[in-house]
């Protein structure tokens, strides 16, 4: 009967130690599944941005004409009134 209690105490102690080691082994570390998912998503976004950048570089900016701002409003030249 005494050995049964000793085995229970030892097994409980072993269970507590193994549970604490198991929890600390995963603390602060992301799973590899999340890392792979993030990298796949980032690579897809990077490819989209690269294609968009290529299209912008190929765009012909001469199609939009040149920048010619409207003339500023100024006073008309002074006209002499005849006497």
N, CA, C and O atoms as a Maestro MAE file, in Angstrom:
{
 s_m_m2io_version
 :::
 2.0.0
}

f_m_ct {
 s_m_title
 :::
 protein
 m_atom[332] {
  # First column is atom index #
  i_m_mmod_type
  r_m_x_coord
  r_m_y_coord
  r_m_z_coord
  i_m_residue_number
  s_m_chain_name
  s_m_pdb_residue_name
  s_m_pdb_atom_name
  i_m_atomic_number
  :::
  1 25 0.815 -1.181 0.000 1 A "UNK " " N  " 7
  2 3 0.000 0.000 0.000 1 A "UNK " " CA " 6
  3 2 0.864 1.252 0.000 1 A "UNK " " C  " 6
  4 15 0.523 2.250 -0.635 1 A "UNK " " O  " 8
  5 25 1.986 1.198 0.714 2 A "UNK " " N  " 7
  6 3 2.890 2.340 0.778 2 A "UNK " " CA " 6
  7 2 3.574 2.590 -0.552 2 A "UNK " " C  " 6
  8 15 3.868 3.732 -0.906 2 A "UNK " " O  " 8
  9 25 3.831 1.498 -1.300 3 A "UNK " " N  " 7
  10 3 4.497 1.666 -2.592 3 A "UNK " " CA " 6
  11 2 3.550 2.283 -3.617 3 A "UNK " " C  " 6
  12 15 3.992 2.995 -4.518 3 A "UNK " " O  " 8
  13 25 2.246 2.012 -3.484 4 A "UNK " " N  " 7
  14 3 1.263 2.580 -4.398 4 A "UNK " " CA " 6
  15 2 1.188 4.101 -4.234 4 A "UNK " " C  " 6
  16 15 1.091 4.826 -5.224 4 A "UNK " " O  " 8
  17 25 1.230 4.578 -3.003 5 A "UNK " " N  " 7
  18 3 1.212 6.020 -2.741 5 A "UNK " " CA " 6
  19 2 2.498 6.661 -3.254 5 A "UNK " " C  " 6
  20 15 2.470 7.761 -3.804 5 A "UNK " " O  " 8
  21 25 3.624 5.973 -3.075 6 A "UNK " " N  " 7
  22 3 4.909 6.477 -3.556 6 A "UNK " " CA " 6
  23 2 4.905 6.589 -5.083 6 A "UNK " " C  " 6
  24 15 5.406 7.568 -5.635 6 A "UNK " " O  " 8
  25 25 4.343 5.593 -5.762 7 A "UNK " " N  " 7
  26 3 4.267 5.618 -7.229 7 A "UNK " " CA " 6
  27 2 3.375 6.774 -7.686 7 A "UNK " " C  " 6
  28 15 3.688 7.452 -8.665 7 A "UNK " " O  " 8
  29 25 2.257 7.001 -6.974 8 A "UNK " " N  " 7
  30 3 1.367 8.109 -7.325 8 A "UNK " " CA " 6
  31 2 2.067 9.451 -7.149 8 A "UNK " " C  " 6
  32 15 1.923 10.344 -7.984 8 A "UNK " " O  " 8
  33 25 2.827 9.595 -6.059 9 A "UNK " " N  " 7
  34 3 3.538 10.847 -5.814 9 A "UNK " " CA " 6
  35 2 4.606 11.079 -6.877 9 A "UNK " " C  " 6
  36 15 4.757 12.190 -7.385 9 A "UNK " " O  " 8
  37 25 5.339 10.028 -7.206 10 A "UNK " " N  " 7
  38 3 6.396 10.145 -8.222 10 A "UNK " " CA " 6
  39 2 5.790 10.461 -9.590 10 A "UNK " " C  " 6
  40 15 6.306 11.301 -10.327 10 A "UNK " " O  " 8
  41 25 4.687 9.777 -9.921 11 A "UNK " " N  " 7
  42 3 4.062 10.023 -11.226 11 A "UNK " " CA " 6
  43 2 3.473 11.440 -11.293 11 A "UNK " " C  " 6
  44 15 3.545 12.090 -12.335 11 A "UNK " " O  " 8
  45 25 2.892 11.918 -10.186 12 A "UNK " " N  " 7
  46 3 2.377 13.283 -10.154 12 A "UNK " " CA " 6
  47 2 3.516 14.299 -10.294 12 A "UNK " " C  " 6
  48 15 3.390 15.288 -11.016 12 A "UNK " " O  " 8
  49 25 4.620 14.044 -9.601 13 A "UNK " " N  " 7
  50 3 5.789 14.916 -9.698 13 A "UNK " " CA " 6
  51 2 6.335 14.924 -11.130 13 A "UNK " " C  " 6
  52 15 6.656 15.985 -11.666 13 A "UNK " " O  " 8
  53 25 6.438 13.757 -11.742 14 A "UNK " " N  " 7
  54 3 6.913 13.645 -13.122 14 A "UNK " " CA " 6
  55 2 5.962 14.364 -14.085 14 A "UNK " " C  " 6
  56 15 6.402 15.027 -15.024 14 A "UNK " " O  " 8
  57 25 4.661 14.227 -13.842 15 A "UNK " " N  " 7
  58 3 3.673 14.885 -14.687 15 A "UNK " " CA " 6
  59 2 3.792 16.409 -14.592 15 A "UNK " " C  " 6
  60 15 3.721 17.099 -15.609 15 A "UNK " " O  " 8
  61 25 3.970 16.930 -13.392 16 A "UNK " " N  " 7
  62 3 4.127 18.378 -13.213 16 A "UNK " " CA " 6
  63 2 5.397 18.897 -13.888 16 A "UNK " " C  " 6
  64 15 5.380 19.933 -14.551 16 A "UNK " " O  " 8
  65 25 6.491 18.169 -13.711 17 A "UNK " " N  " 7
  66 3 7.764 18.573 -14.334 17 A "UNK " " CA " 6
  67 2 7.655 18.539 -15.857 17 A "UNK " " C  " 6
  68 15 8.074 19.483 -16.527 17 A "UNK " " O  " 8
  69 25 7.101 17.468 -16.404 18 A "UNK " " N  " 7
  70 3 7.004 17.355 -17.865 18 A "UNK " " CA " 6
  71 2 6.046 18.398 -18.438 18 A "UNK " " C  " 6
  72 15 6.291 18.924 -19.524 18 A "UNK " " O  " 8
  73 25 4.963 18.703 -17.730 19 A "UNK " " N  " 7
  74 3 4.027 19.725 -18.210 19 A "UNK " " CA " 6
  75 2 4.684 21.099 -18.214 19 A "UNK " " C  " 6
  76 15 4.481 21.879 -19.144 19 A "UNK " " O  " 8
  77 25 5.464 21.402 -17.192 20 A "UNK " " N  " 7
  78 3 6.124 22.709 -17.156 20 A "UNK " " CA " 6
  79 2 7.198 22.811 -18.237 20 A "UNK " " C  " 6
  80 15 7.357 23.868 -18.848 20 A "UNK " " O  " 8
  81 25 7.930 21.736 -18.478 21 A "UNK " " N  " 7
  82 3 8.938 21.760 -19.542 21 A "UNK " " CA " 6
  83 2 8.285 21.858 -20.917 21 A "UNK " " C  " 6
  84 15 8.796 22.541 -21.804 21 A "UNK " " O  " 8
  85 25 7.173 21.183 -21.090 22 A "UNK " " N  " 7
  86 3 6.470 21.214 -22.376 22 A "UNK " " CA " 6
  87 2 5.952 22.613 -22.674 22 A "UNK " " C  " 6
  88 15 6.067 23.092 -23.802 22 A "UNK " " O  " 8
  89 25 5.384 23.268 -21.672 23 A "UNK " " N  " 7
  90 3 4.834 24.607 -21.904 23 A "UNK " " CA " 6
  91 2 5.935 25.631 -22.157 23 A "UNK " " C  " 6
  92 15 5.752 26.539 -22.967 23 A "UNK " " O  " 8
  93 25 7.072 25.502 -21.480 24 A "UNK " " N  " 7
  94 3 8.156 26.464 -21.704 24 A "UNK " " CA " 6
  95 2 8.879 26.215 -23.017 24 A "UNK " " C  " 6
  96 15 9.516 27.123 -23.551 24 A "UNK " " O  " 8
  97 25 8.794 25.010 -23.542 25 A "UNK " " N  " 7
  98 3 9.471 24.743 -24.809 25 A "UNK " " CA " 6
  99 2 8.771 25.428 -25.976 25 A "UNK " " C  " 6
  100 15 9.401 25.691 -27.001 25 A "UNK " " O  " 8
  101 25 7.483 25.720 -25.841 26 A "UNK " " N  " 7
  102 3 6.750 26.392 -26.907 26 A "UNK " " CA " 6
  103 2 6.539 27.875 -26.646 26 A "UNK " " C  " 6
  104 15 5.935 28.563 -27.469 26 A "UNK " " O  " 8
  105 25 7.011 28.367 -25.545 27 A "UNK " " N  " 7
  106 3 6.777 29.768 -25.196 27 A "UNK " " CA " 6
  107 2 7.611 30.685 -26.088 27 A "UNK " " C  " 6
  108 15 8.808 30.462 -26.268 27 A "UNK " " O  " 8
  109 25 6.979 31.714 -26.643 28 A "UNK " " N  " 7
  110 3 7.683 32.715 -27.428 28 A "UNK " " CA " 6
  111 2 8.084 32.283 -28.808 28 A "UNK " " C  " 6
  112 15 8.872 32.969 -29.461 28 A "UNK " " O  " 8
  113 25 7.576 31.178 -29.273 29 A "UNK " " N  " 7
  114 3 7.955 30.686 -30.588 29 A "UNK " " CA " 6
  115 2 6.706 30.499 -31.431 29 A "UNK " " C  " 6
  116 15 5.740 29.880 -30.985 29 A "UNK " " O  " 8
  117 25 6.721 31.029 -32.644 30 A "UNK " " N  " 7
  118 3 5.579 30.851 -33.526 30 A "UNK " " CA " 6
  119 2 5.667 29.490 -34.184 30 A "UNK " " C  " 6
  120 15 6.747 28.925 -34.354 30 A "UNK " " O  " 8
  121 25 4.526 28.991 -34.541 31 A "UNK " " N  " 7
  122 3 4.524 27.695 -35.205 31 A "UNK " " CA " 6
  123 2 5.040 27.855 -36.629 31 A "UNK " " C  " 6
  124 15 4.936 28.933 -37.214 31 A "UNK " " O  " 8
  125 25 5.585 26.804 -37.172 32 A "UNK " " N  " 7
  126 3 6.138 26.871 -38.522 32 A "UNK " " CA " 6
  127 2 5.028 27.042 -39.551 32 A "UNK " " C  " 6
  128 15 5.267 27.583 -40.631 32 A "UNK " " O  " 8
  129 25 3.821 26.590 -39.232 33 A "UNK " " N  " 7
  130 3 2.696 26.768 -40.152 33 A "UNK " " CA " 6
  131 2 2.407 28.245 -40.374 33 A "UNK " " C  " 6
  132 15 2.192 28.679 -41.506 33 A "UNK " " O  " 8
  133 25 2.402 29.015 -39.294 34 A "UNK " " N  " 7
  134 3 2.140 30.451 -39.422 34 A "UNK " " CA " 6
  135 2 3.254 31.145 -40.185 34 A "UNK " " C  " 6
  136 15 2.985 32.045 -40.981 34 A "UNK " " O  " 8
  137 25 4.501 30.746 -39.959 35 A "UNK " " N  " 7
  138 3 5.616 31.357 -40.687 35 A "UNK " " CA " 6
  139 2 5.506 31.087 -42.176 35 A "UNK " " C  " 6
  140 15 5.709 31.991 -42.987 35 A "UNK " " O  " 8
  141 25 5.187 29.847 -42.547 36 A "UNK " " N  " 7
  142 3 5.052 29.509 -43.964 36 A "UNK " " CA " 6
  143 2 3.891 30.265 -44.588 36 A "UNK " " C  " 6
  144 15 3.993 30.743 -45.718 36 A "UNK " " O  " 8
  145 25 2.791 30.376 -43.858 37 A "UNK " " N  " 7
  146 3 1.619 31.089 -44.371 37 A "UNK " " CA " 6
  147 2 1.945 32.556 -44.595 37 A "UNK " " C  " 6
  148 15 1.565 33.125 -45.619 37 A "UNK " " O  " 8
  149 25 2.642 33.175 -43.653 38 A "UNK " " N  " 7
  150 3 3.011 34.585 -43.783 38 A "UNK " " CA " 6
  151 2 3.939 34.803 -44.970 38 A "UNK " " C  " 6
  152 15 3.784 35.773 -45.710 38 A "UNK " " O  " 8
  153 25 4.901 33.906 -45.153 39 A "UNK " " N  " 7
  154 3 5.846 34.073 -46.262 39 A "UNK " " CA " 6
  155 2 5.149 33.913 -47.604 39 A "UNK " " C  " 6
  156 15 5.461 34.633 -48.552 39 A "UNK " " O  " 8
  157 25 4.198 32.966 -47.699 40 A "UNK " " N  " 7
  158 3 3.466 32.799 -48.952 40 A "UNK " " CA " 6
  159 2 2.630 34.042 -49.247 40 A "UNK " " C  " 6
  160 15 2.570 34.500 -50.388 40 A "UNK " " O  " 8
  161 25 1.993 34.578 -48.224 41 A "UNK " " N  " 7
  162 3 1.168 35.772 -48.408 41 A "UNK " " CA " 6
  163 2 2.033 36.968 -48.797 41 A "UNK " " C  " 6
  164 15 1.662 37.736 -49.685 41 A "UNK " " O  " 8
  165 25 3.180 37.131 -48.144 42 A "UNK " " N  " 7
  166 3 4.067 38.251 -48.462 42 A "UNK " " CA " 6
  167 2 4.636 38.129 -49.867 42 A "UNK " " C  " 6
  168 15 4.788 39.132 -50.566 42 A "UNK " " O  " 8
  169 25 4.953 36.904 -50.287 43 A "UNK " " N  " 7
  170 3 5.495 36.741 -51.634 43 A "UNK " " CA " 6
  171 2 4.437 37.063 -52.684 43 A "UNK " " C  " 6
  172 15 4.757 37.623 -53.732 43 A "UNK " " O  " 8
  173 25 3.174 36.713 -52.412 44 A "UNK " " N  " 7
  174 3 2.101 37.044 -53.354 44 A "UNK " " CA " 6
  175 2 1.916 38.555 -53.441 44 A "UNK " " C  " 6
  176 15 1.738 39.094 -54.533 44 A "UNK " " O  " 8
  177 25 1.955 39.234 -52.317 45 A "UNK " " N  " 7
  178 3 1.812 40.693 -52.306 45 A "UNK " " CA " 6
  179 2 2.989 41.342 -53.026 45 A "UNK " " C  " 6
  180 15 2.815 42.310 -53.767 45 A "UNK " " O  " 8
  181 25 4.193 40.803 -52.805 46 A "UNK " " N  " 7
  182 3 5.384 41.355 -53.455 46 A "UNK " " CA " 6
  183 2 5.288 41.206 -54.973 46 A "UNK " " C  " 6
  184 15 5.662 42.121 -55.706 46 A "UNK " " O  " 8
  185 25 4.789 40.062 -55.451 47 A "UNK " " N  " 7
  186 3 4.642 39.864 -56.893 47 A "UNK " " CA " 6
  187 2 3.637 40.855 -57.485 47 A "UNK " " C  " 6
  188 15 3.865 41.398 -58.566 47 A "UNK " " O  " 8
  189 25 2.525 41.091 -56.778 48 A "UNK " " N  " 7
  190 3 1.537 42.059 -57.260 48 A "UNK " " CA " 6
  191 2 2.143 43.456 -57.359 48 A "UNK " " C  " 6
  192 15 1.933 44.161 -58.345 48 A "UNK " " O  " 8
  193 25 2.888 43.846 -56.341 49 A "UNK " " N  " 7
  194 3 3.505 45.171 -56.347 49 A "UNK " " CA " 6
  195 2 4.537 45.289 -57.459 49 A "UNK " " C  " 6
  196 15 4.674 46.346 -58.075 49 A "UNK " " O  " 8
  197 25 5.256 44.214 -57.713 50 A "UNK " " N  " 7
  198 3 6.264 44.238 -58.766 50 A "UNK " " CA " 6
  199 2 5.599 44.395 -60.137 50 A "UNK " " C  " 6
  200 15 6.084 45.152 -60.978 50 A "UNK " " O  " 8
  201 25 4.495 43.684 -60.363 51 A "UNK " " N  " 7
  202 3 3.789 43.817 -61.636 51 A "UNK " " CA " 6
  203 2 3.215 45.222 -61.802 51 A "UNK " " C  " 6
  204 15 3.272 45.785 -62.895 51 A "UNK " " O  " 8
  205 25 2.673 45.782 -60.748 52 A "UNK " " N  " 7
  206 3 2.121 47.130 -60.805 52 A "UNK " " CA " 6
  207 2 3.228 48.138 -61.109 52 A "UNK " " C  " 6
  208 15 3.026 49.069 -61.888 52 A "UNK " " O  " 8
  209 25 4.389 47.952 -60.499 53 A "UNK " " N  " 7
  210 3 5.507 48.863 -60.729 53 A "UNK " " CA " 6
  211 2 5.967 48.784 -62.182 53 A "UNK " " C  " 6
  212 15 6.301 49.806 -62.782 53 A "UNK " " O  " 8
  213 25 5.989 47.574 -62.754 54 A "UNK " " N  " 7
  214 3 6.376 47.431 -64.157 54 A "UNK " " CA " 6
  215 2 5.392 48.154 -65.066 54 A "UNK " " C  " 6
  216 15 5.799 48.791 -66.037 54 A "UNK " " O  " 8
  217 25 4.099 48.060 -64.761 55 A "UNK " " N  " 7
  218 3 3.101 48.748 -65.586 55 A "UNK " " CA " 6
  219 2 3.264 50.260 -65.504 55 A "UNK " " C  " 6
  220 15 3.097 50.961 -66.502 55 A "UNK " " O  " 8
  221 25 3.587 50.759 -64.324 56 A "UNK " " N  " 7
  222 3 3.782 52.202 -64.171 56 A "UNK " " CA " 6
  223 2 4.997 52.656 -64.971 56 A "UNK " " C  " 6
  224 15 4.975 53.724 -65.584 56 A "UNK " " O  " 8
  225 25 6.053 51.854 -64.967 57 A "UNK " " N  " 7
  226 3 7.252 52.237 -65.708 57 A "UNK " " CA " 6
  227 2 7.023 52.208 -67.214 57 A "UNK " " C  " 6
  228 15 7.625 52.992 -67.947 57 A "UNK " " O  " 8
  229 25 6.157 51.309 -67.683 58 A "UNK " " N  " 7
  230 3 5.886 51.211 -69.113 58 A "UNK " " CA " 6
  231 2 4.897 52.271 -69.595 58 A "UNK " " C  " 6
  232 15 4.740 52.454 -70.803 58 A "UNK " " O  " 8
  233 25 4.235 52.964 -68.690 59 A "UNK " " N  " 7
  234 3 3.215 53.934 -69.060 59 A "UNK " " CA " 6
  235 2 3.845 55.091 -69.837 59 A "UNK " " C  " 6
  236 15 4.900 55.602 -69.464 59 A "UNK " " O  " 8
  237 25 3.193 55.488 -70.905 60 A "UNK " " N  " 7
  238 3 3.670 56.592 -71.728 60 A "UNK " " CA " 6
  239 2 3.091 57.882 -71.168 60 A "UNK " " C  " 6
  240 15 1.890 58.133 -71.269 60 A "UNK " " O  " 8
  241 25 3.944 58.684 -70.585 61 A "UNK " " N  " 7
  242 3 3.459 59.913 -69.955 61 A "UNK " " CA " 6
  243 2 3.237 61.025 -70.969 61 A "UNK " " C  " 6
  244 15 2.641 62.046 -70.625 61 A "UNK " " O  " 8
  245 25 3.690 60.866 -72.195 62 A "UNK " " N  " 7
  246 3 3.474 61.892 -73.213 62 A "UNK " " CA " 6
  247 2 2.013 61.931 -73.660 62 A "UNK " " C  " 6
  248 15 1.579 62.902 -74.280 62 A "UNK " " O  " 8
  249 25 1.265 60.895 -73.353 63 A "UNK " " N  " 7
  250 3 -0.144 60.860 -73.724 63 A "UNK " " CA " 6
  251 2 -0.958 61.898 -72.976 63 A "UNK " " C  " 6
  252 15 -2.043 62.273 -73.421 63 A "UNK " " O  " 8
  253 25 -0.461 62.358 -71.869 64 A "UNK " " N  " 7
  254 3 -1.227 63.272 -71.037 64 A "UNK " " CA " 6
  255 2 -0.942 64.736 -71.353 64 A "UNK " " C  " 6
  256 15 -1.465 65.616 -70.670 64 A "UNK " " O  " 8
  257 25 -0.148 65.015 -72.343 65 A "UNK " " N  " 7
  258 3 0.163 66.392 -72.696 65 A "UNK " " CA " 6
  259 2 1.179 66.984 -71.745 65 A "UNK " " C  " 6
  260 15 1.683 66.311 -70.846 65 A "UNK " " O  " 8
  261 25 1.474 68.264 -71.962 66 A "UNK " " N  " 7
  262 3 2.457 68.883 -71.088 66 A "UNK " " CA " 6
  263 2 1.747 69.759 -70.075 66 A "UNK " " C  " 6
  264 15 0.586 70.129 -70.252 66 A "UNK " " O  " 8
  265 25 2.437 70.073 -69.048 67 A "UNK " " N  " 7
  266 3 1.868 70.888 -67.984 67 A "UNK " " CA " 6
  267 2 1.931 72.341 -68.404 67 A "UNK " " C  " 6
  268 15 3.019 72.906 -68.519 67 A "UNK " " O  " 8
  269 25 0.791 72.950 -68.631 68 A "UNK " " N  " 7
  270 3 0.722 74.350 -69.025 68 A "UNK " " CA " 6
  271 2 -0.311 75.027 -68.133 68 A "UNK " " C  " 6
  272 15 -1.505 74.979 -68.427 68 A "UNK " " O  " 8
  273 25 0.126 75.644 -67.069 69 A "UNK " " N  " 7
  274 3 -0.844 76.244 -66.155 69 A "UNK " " CA " 6
  275 2 -1.548 77.436 -66.792 69 A "UNK " " C  " 6
  276 15 -1.004 78.085 -67.686 69 A "UNK " " O  " 8
  277 25 -2.747 77.716 -66.332 70 A "UNK " " N  " 7
  278 3 -3.491 78.857 -66.859 70 A "UNK " " CA " 6
  279 2 -2.788 80.146 -66.456 70 A "UNK " " C  " 6
  280 15 -2.157 80.204 -65.401 70 A "UNK " " O  " 8
  281 25 -2.892 81.174 -67.284 71 A "UNK " " N  " 7
  282 3 -2.223 82.433 -66.928 71 A "UNK " " CA " 6
  283 2 -2.868 83.052 -65.690 71 A "UNK " " C  " 6
  284 15 -4.075 82.950 -65.474 71 A "UNK " " O  " 8
  285 25 -2.049 83.677 -64.910 72 A "UNK " " N  " 7
  286 3 -2.545 84.314 -63.691 72 A "UNK " " CA " 6
  287 2 -3.321 85.568 -64.055 72 A "UNK " " C  " 6
  288 15 -2.969 86.278 -64.997 72 A "UNK " " O  " 8
  289 25 -4.368 85.830 -63.308 73 A "UNK " " N  " 7
  290 3 -5.156 87.034 -63.572 73 A "UNK " " CA " 6
  291 2 -4.373 88.252 -63.101 73 A "UNK " " C  " 6
  292 15 -3.926 88.330 -61.957 73 A "UNK " " O  " 8
  293 25 -4.227 89.184 -64.006 74 A "UNK " " N  " 7
  294 3 -3.519 90.416 -63.647 74 A "UNK " " CA " 6
  295 2 -4.335 91.598 -64.148 74 A "UNK " " C  " 6
  296 15 -5.304 91.420 -64.886 74 A "UNK " " O  " 8
  297 25 -3.952 92.785 -63.755 75 A "UNK " " N  " 7
  298 3 -4.669 93.990 -64.177 75 A "UNK " " CA " 6
  299 2 -4.433 94.217 -65.667 75 A "UNK " " C  " 6
  300 15 -3.333 93.987 -66.170 75 A "UNK " " O  " 8
  301 25 -5.455 94.662 -66.359 76 A "UNK " " N  " 7
  302 3 -5.234 94.981 -67.771 76 A "UNK " " CA " 6
  303 2 -4.360 96.233 -67.889 76 A "UNK " " C  " 6
  304 15 -4.288 97.029 -66.953 76 A "UNK " " O  " 8
  305 25 -3.712 96.405 -69.012 77 A "UNK " " N  " 7
  306 3 -2.864 97.598 -69.150 77 A "UNK " " CA " 6
  307 2 -3.699 98.878 -69.032 77 A "UNK " " C  " 6
  308 15 -4.849 98.932 -69.466 77 A "UNK " " O  " 8
  309 25 -3.101 99.880 -68.445 78 A "UNK " " N  " 7
  310 3 -3.787 101.155 -68.206 78 A "UNK " " CA " 6
  311 2 -4.031 101.860 -69.532 78 A "UNK " " C  " 6
  312 15 -3.117 101.984 -70.348 78 A "UNK " " O  " 8
  313 25 -5.249 102.320 -69.749 79 A "UNK " " N  " 7
  314 3 -5.601 103.017 -70.982 79 A "UNK " " CA " 6
  315 2 -5.894 104.482 -70.644 79 A "UNK " " C  " 6
  316 15 -6.683 104.787 -69.750 79 A "UNK " " O  " 8
  317 25 -5.250 105.355 -71.366 80 A "UNK " " N  " 7
  318 3 -5.451 106.787 -71.136 80 A "UNK " " CA " 6
  319 2 -6.815 107.222 -71.662 80 A "UNK " " C  " 6
  320 15 -7.235 106.822 -72.748 80 A "UNK " " O  " 8
  321 25 -7.481 108.028 -70.889 81 A "UNK " " N  " 7
  322 3 -8.777 108.547 -71.304 81 A "UNK " " CA " 6
  323 2 -8.527 109.895 -72.005 81 A "UNK " " C  " 6
  324 15 -7.915 110.784 -71.413 81 A "UNK " " O  " 8
  325 25 -8.990 110.058 -73.251 82 A "UNK " " N  " 7
  326 3 -8.739 111.332 -73.949 82 A "UNK " " CA " 6
  327 2 -9.590 112.468 -73.370 82 A "UNK " " C  " 6
  328 15 -10.738 112.256 -72.979 82 A "UNK " " O  " 8
  329 25 -9.011 113.682 -73.319 83 A "UNK " " N  " 7
  330 3 -9.719 114.867 -72.806 83 A "UNK " " CA " 6
  331 2 -10.442 115.559 -73.906 83 A "UNK " " C  " 6
  332 15 -11.095 116.575 -73.672 83 A "UNK " " O  " 8
  :::
 }
 m_bond[331] {
  # First column is bond index #
  i_m_from
  i_m_to
  i_m_order
  :::
  1 1 2 1
  2 2 3 1
  3 3 4 2
  4 3 5 1
  5 5 6 1
  6 6 7 1
  7 7 8 2
  8 7 9 1
  9 9 10 1
  10 10 11 1
  11 11 12 2
  12 11 13 1
  13 13 14 1
  14 14 15 1
  15 15 16 2
  16 15 17 1
  17 17 18 1
  18 18 19 1
  19 19 20 2
  20 19 21 1
  21 21 22 1
  22 22 23 1
  23 23 24 2
  24 23 25 1
  25 25 26 1
  26 26 27 1
  27 27 28 2
  28 27 29 1
  29 29 30 1
  30 30 31 1
  31 31 32 2
  32 31 33 1
  33 33 34 1
  34 34 35 1
  35 35 36 2
  36 35 37 1
  37 37 38 1
  38 38 39 1
  39 39 40 2
  40 39 41 1
  41 41 42 1
  42 42 43 1
  43 43 44 2
  44 43 45 1
  45 45 46 1
  46 46 47 1
  47 47 48 2
  48 47 49 1
  49 49 50 1
  50 50 51 1
  51 51 52 2
  52 51 53 1
  53 53 54 1
  54 54 55 1
  55 55 56 2
  56 55 57 1
  57 57 58 1
  58 58 59 1
  59 59 60 2
  60 59 61 1
  61 61 62 1
  62 62 63 1
  63 63 64 2
  64 63 65 1
  65 65 66 1
  66 66 67 1
  67 67 68 2
  68 67 69 1
  69 69 70 1
  70 70 71 1
  71 71 72 2
  72 71 73 1
  73 73 74 1
  74 74 75 1
  75 75 76 2
  76 75 77 1
  77 77 78 1
  78 78 79 1
  79 79 80 2
  80 79 81 1
  81 81 82 1
  82 82 83 1
  83 83 84 2
  84 83 85 1
  85 85 86 1
  86 86 87 1
  87 87 88 2
  88 87 89 1
  89 89 90 1
  90 90 91 1
  91 91 92 2
  92 91 93 1
  93 93 94 1
  94 94 95 1
  95 95 96 2
  96 95 97 1
  97 97 98 1
  98 98 99 1
  99 99 100 2
  100 99 101 1
  101 101 102 1
  102 102 103 1
  103 103 104 2
  104 103 105 1
  105 105 106 1
  106 106 107 1
  107 107 108 2
  108 107 109 1
  109 109 110 1
  110 110 111 1
  111 111 112 2
  112 111 113 1
  113 113 114 1
  114 114 115 1
  115 115 116 2
  116 115 117 1
  117 117 118 1
  118 118 119 1
  119 119 120 2
  120 119 121 1
  121 121 122 1
  122 122 123 1
  123 123 124 2
  124 123 125 1
  125 125 126 1
  126 126 127 1
  127 127 128 2
  128 127 129 1
  129 129 130 1
  130 130 131 1
  131 131 132 2
  132 131 133 1
  133 133 134 1
  134 134 135 1
  135 135 136 2
  136 135 137 1
  137 137 138 1
  138 138 139 1
  139 139 140 2
  140 139 141 1
  141 141 142 1
  142 142 143 1
  143 143 144 2
  144 143 145 1
  145 145 146 1
  146 146 147 1
  147 147 148 2
  148 147 149 1
  149 149 150 1
  150 150 151 1
  151 151 152 2
  152 151 153 1
  153 153 154 1
  154 154 155 1
  155 155 156 2
  156 155 157 1
  157 157 158 1
  158 158 159 1
  159 159 160 2
  160 159 161 1
  161 161 162 1
  162 162 163 1
  163 163 164 2
  164 163 165 1
  165 165 166 1
  166 166 167 1
  167 167 168 2
  168 167 169 1
  169 169 170 1
  170 170 171 1
  171 171 172 2
  172 171 173 1
  173 173 174 1
  174 174 175 1
  175 175 176 2
  176 175 177 1
  177 177 178 1
  178 178 179 1
  179 179 180 2
  180 179 181 1
  181 181 182 1
  182 182 183 1
  183 183 184 2
  184 183 185 1
  185 185 186 1
  186 186 187 1
  187 187 188 2
  188 187 189 1
  189 189 190 1
  190 190 191 1
  191 191 192 2
  192 191 193 1
  193 193 194 1
  194 194 195 1
  195 195 196 2
  196 195 197 1
  197 197 198 1
  198 198 199 1
  199 199 200 2
  200 199 201 1
  201 201 202 1
  202 202 203 1
  203 203 204 2
  204 203 205 1
  205 205 206 1
  206 206 207 1
  207 207 208 2
  208 207 209 1
  209 209 210 1
  210 210 211 1
  211 211 212 2
  212 211 213 1
  213 213 214 1
  214 214 215 1
  215 215 216 2
  216 215 217 1
  217 217 218 1
  218 218 219 1
  219 219 220 2
  220 219 221 1
  221 221 222 1
  222 222 223 1
  223 223 224 2
  224 223 225 1
  225 225 226 1
  226 226 227 1
  227 227 228 2
  228 227 229 1
  229 229 230 1
  230 230 231 1
  231 231 232 2
  232 231 233 1
  233 233 234 1
  234 234 235 1
  235 235 236 2
  236 235 237 1
  237 237 238 1
  238 238 239 1
  239 239 240 2
  240 239 241 1
  241 241 242 1
  242 242 243 1
  243 243 244 2
  244 243 245 1
  245 245 246 1
  246 246 247 1
  247 247 248 2
  248 247 249 1
  249 249 250 1
  250 250 251 1
  251 251 252 2
  252 251 253 1
  253 253 254 1
  254 254 255 1
  255 255 256 2
  256 255 257 1
  257 257 258 1
  258 258 259 1
  259 259 260 2
  260 259 261 1
  261 261 262 1
  262 262 263 1
  263 263 264 2
  264 263 265 1
  265 265 266 1
  266 266 267 1
  267 267 268 2
  268 267 269 1
  269 269 270 1
  270 270 271 1
  271 271 272 2
  272 271 273 1
  273 273 274 1
  274 274 275 1
  275 275 276 2
  276 275 277 1
  277 277 278 1
  278 278 279 1
  279 279 280 2
  280 279 281 1
  281 281 282 1
  282 282 283 1
  283 283 284 2
  284 283 285 1
  285 285 286 1
  286 286 287 1
  287 287 288 2
  288 287 289 1
  289 289 290 1
  290 290 291 1
  291 291 292 2
  292 291 293 1
  293 293 294 1
  294 294 295 1
  295 295 296 2
  296 295 297 1
  297 297 298 1
  298 298 299 1
  299 299 300 2
  300 299 301 1
  301 301 302 1
  302 302 303 1
  303 303 304 2
  304 303 305 1
  305 305 306 1
  306 306 307 1
  307 307 308 2
  308 307 309 1
  309 309 310 1
  310 310 311 1
  311 311 312 2
  312 311 313 1
  313 313 314 1
  314 314 315 1
  315 315 316 2
  316 315 317 1
  317 317 318 1
  318 318 319 1
  319 319 320 2
  320 319 321 1
  321 321 322 1
  322 322 323 1
  323 323 324 2
  324 323 325 1
  325 325 326 1
  326 326 327 1
  327 327 328 2
  328 327 329 1
  329 329 330 1
  330 330 331 1
  331 331 332 2
  :::
 }
}
